[in-house]
Amino acid sequence: MSLKKMFKISVCLSKDVYKLVELQDVIRIPPRMFGRPLKEVALEILKEEFEGRVIQGIGMVVTVLDVDVSEYGYLTWGDGAPYHDVRFKALVYSAVNNEIVEGEVVLVENIGLTVRLGPVDGFVHKSQIYPSKNITYDRENGVVLIQDEKGTRTIRKGDIVRARVVGIAYDEQKGQLKIRLTMRQPYLGKLEFIKELIEKSKTQQAGEKSG
């Protein structure tokens, strides 16, 4: 059955990206599961139904952790399976606009990069990869080639990058959480580039103090 209501977000973890939420629903317990502990059955059903599911305004359910299930079920006409009210806790991945995230580049295409962010993927459009517009793509080798004042820089499949969330879209029917990212601002992008920028800033500050 479909989700009835979200009660509340009870705990926030890891800068609001992962959240522990409490939800309620009604589950149908098929006759083949009769005779087993009610809580065990309810947890199994909820895991099968909700894990990996995207819920509008909540996020993607990573795992169901615990459940309180009513001992009293009810029947509907023509169905021999009882229905039980449940309240359960779930760990949810929920991206937040303007959140800074890090992930691994898993796909390089002419239109941009796909970045693995834990249980979901984010997308960086080619216009948001780097301030320079002189960028070429080698999808076969999984490489982005960037030309700037320092020469040629590369972002490859497997590199770790830092990005900012600029858009979130929910598609419950397809079970997708679409996250748009940007890496154009300072201190975003490939971690190697960020390290260079930090070292440059330290050198400039040291020069200003000595002068």
Buried (B, 14 or more C-beta within 10 A) or exposed (E): EEBEEBEEBEEEEEEEBBBBBBBBBBBBBEEEBEEEEBBEBBBBBBBEBBBEBBBEEBBBBBEBEEBEBBEEBEEEEEEEBBBBBBBBBBBBBBBBEEBEBEBBBEBBEEEBBBBBBBBBBBBBEBEBBBEEEEBEBEEEEBBBBBBBEEEEBEBBBEBEBBBBBBEBEBEEEEEBBBBBBBBBEEEBBBEBBBEEBEEEEEEEEEEEEEE
